Amino acid sequence: MDNLFTIIGYHHVTEFLLPISKKLYISVADFEKEMDLLVGQGIEFKGLKEVQNYKPSTQKSLQTVLTFDDGYSNFYHHAFPILRRYQLPAVLYVITEELGQPDYCTREMVKEMHKKGIEIGAHTLNHFKLSTLTQEEQWKEIYNSKRLLEELIDDEVTSFCYPYGDYDETTVKLVQKAGFHNAVTTEIGLNHHQKCDWFRLARVASEADDTKKRIIYKAVNGVYLPNTNL
């Protein structure tokens, strides 16, 4: 039987929506409603470490992973308390050089969240488009982000997120060489546990104007609902 998992990507969870990309922002109220809806649907949530270590069963299964890009401080202030309330795991991808900068998490926030169950992933040092860099520059961005985060949280960092969803074959090889176990993209779709490419994991973006049907459809199918009127 198929053992499947979907990955949903978020960026900002804010008190007020800004007139920017709907794929980058969701209000606190809508985020909490979304979590409440998915929990009520019986969705099984896992972190990526848990999913990758999952023992495939003979029965069909579906798991959902929540991911948050960039390490914004609004994750700590708004999303993290909601996730704690619902006892939901999540992966936070941190841009290492942004730690402590305005609007980003501090080192202390990251350490606290890791201790309380948030999986910390690497999102490079500076969020450059990796395919535009030399191999040496890519290696520095990839390897050093992992090393610095591991020093910070005193734990292994196993998941990587390609900035802008941008990568080439060299990037993938360097991510593997650096010691990561998996990497997420911006390509949509279902991930099949037994046959997925763990370094090109599919992920669908949350959108600010998602309806209940769209939210559930994404969690179950890993893609956008075809009829945008629903």
N, C-alpha and C positions, 0 to 999 in steps of 0.2 A: 504493500500500500504506500501511497505518497505521504511523506512527512514534509509539510510545507511551512514556510514562514514569510511574512511580509514585514517590510521596514517602512515606517512613516517618518518623514523628516520635518523638523520645525527649526525656526530661527529665533525670532523675537516673540516673547509673551509679554504684552504691555497693557497698561491700564487703559490707554487710549490708542485707537487705530490711527495710523498715519496714512496719508494718500500716496503710498508707495506700493510696491509689488505685494499683491495679496498672498503670494507664496512665501513672503518673508515675515509677515506679521499676523498675529492672532491676539484677540483681546483676552484678558484674564478670565472674564466671565464666560466667553465662548470656549476657551480651553477647558475650563472646569466642566462645562456642559458636555464637551466632547468626551472627556475621560469618564464622566458619569454614564453617558450613553454606551460607550464601548464596554465598560465593566458590566453594565446591565444586560448587554448582549451575550455575556459569557465569554468574551474574548480572552484568550490566555496570553498574558504578557510575559516576556522574558528579556533578559539582557543578551547581548551578542555572545558573551562567554558561555552563558547557559545554553543558548541555541546551538553553538558549535560543539559543545560537549554532550548534547542530547543524544541519547541512545535510540536510534530509529526503532520503531515498533511495527508490528504487523497490522496495526490499525491506523487508518488515516488520521492525521493530526494537523492542526494549523496553529501557529504561534505568531504573535505580533511584537515587533521591537520598536520602541520609541527612541528617536535620536534627535539631538539638538546641536546645531552647528555654531561654532565660533566662540562659545564661552562667554556670552553676554551676561552682565550682572542681573538683568531682568529674569534670567532663568533661576538664579538663586533666590531672588525676592518673590517671584510670582509662581513659576512652574514647579519648583522644588517642593514648596509646602503642599501644593495640590497633589503631587505624586506621592508624597509621604502620607497624606490623608487617605489616599486610596491604596496605599501600599504597592505602588507600581514601580518596577525597575525602569531604568532608562540609561542611555549612553550620551555623555556630554563630550563633544569634540572640541578641544581647546586649541586656539592659536597661541602658541607659547609666548611669543614676544608681546602679545597684547595683555598678558596678565598684569593687573594693577593699573591699566590705563583707563581713562574715563569710559564708562558704559560697559566695561568688561569685568569679569570676576577677578578677585584678588587671589593670591596664592592660598591665603587662609580659607577662603570660601571653597576652593577646589579641594583642599585637604579635608575640610569638614564634610563636604558632600560625599567624597569617596568613602570616608569612614561610616557614613550613614547609608551606603548601598548604591550610590550612583557610580556606574562604570565610566571611567575616564578614558577617552580616546584621543589620538593625536590628529591635528589638523594643520600640520607643518609649523614652521617658525613664524612665517610672515604672510601666509595666504596668497602666494604667487600662483599663477597658472604654471603648473609644473612642466608641461610639455614645451614651454617656451624657454626653459632653462637648459644649461649644459648639464651633462650627467653629473659632474662634480657639484654643481649648484643644487641639483635635485637631491643628491645624497645628503648634503648638508641640511636641507630643509626637512627631509624625511627622518633621517637617523637622529639628528640632534633634538628634534621635537619629542621623539620617543624617550631618549636618554634623560632630558631635562624633566619631563613629566614623571618618569619613574623615580628620579631623585626626589621630586616633590612629594609624591604620595607614598613612597616606599613600597611600591607594588609594581607588578608587570603591566605594561600597557600593550594590549594585544590587537586593538582595532584602530584602523586608519580611515580618514575621510579625505578624498581628493578635493581640493579647493575648486569650486565652480564645476565640479564633476569632470574636470579636465585631467587627462592622463594619456600616456602613450605606452608602448611595450616596455620601454626603458623604465618608466615610472613603476610599472607593476613589478618588474624584476627587482628594482631597488627596495620597494616596500617589502617584498618577500625576504630579501637579503638582510634588511634591517631587523628582522625578527618578528614582524607583525604576523598575526594569524588570519586576519581578514581585512577587507577594505570595502567601503561603501561608495556607490556612484550616484548619479542622478538619473540613471536609466530605470524606467518603471518595469514592474512585473512581479510575478511570484518567484520565490526562491525555493528550489527543490533541495532538501537537505542532502540527499544521496548523490545528486549530480550537479549541484551549482558550482560556479567558479567563485571560491571564497574571497578572491581578490577583485571581483567585479560584481559585487552584490547589488541587486536591484533595490531601488528605494523610491517611494512616491511622496510628493510634497503635500503637506497640509496647506489648505487655502482658507483665507479669512471668511469667504462667503460660502463655505461648504454647508450643504443641507444635511439632515440626518441620514438620508439615503446615500449621499455621496461619502460621508464619513464611514459608514458601515461597509460600503462597497470597496473603498480603498483598503480598509483593514483586512477584508476577506480576500480581495483579488489583487491588491498591489498595483492597481491602475486606476485611471480616472473614469468615472461613470460616463459612458458615451453620450447620453442625453443630458445636456447641460441645463435643461429646464427642470430637472428633478432635484 
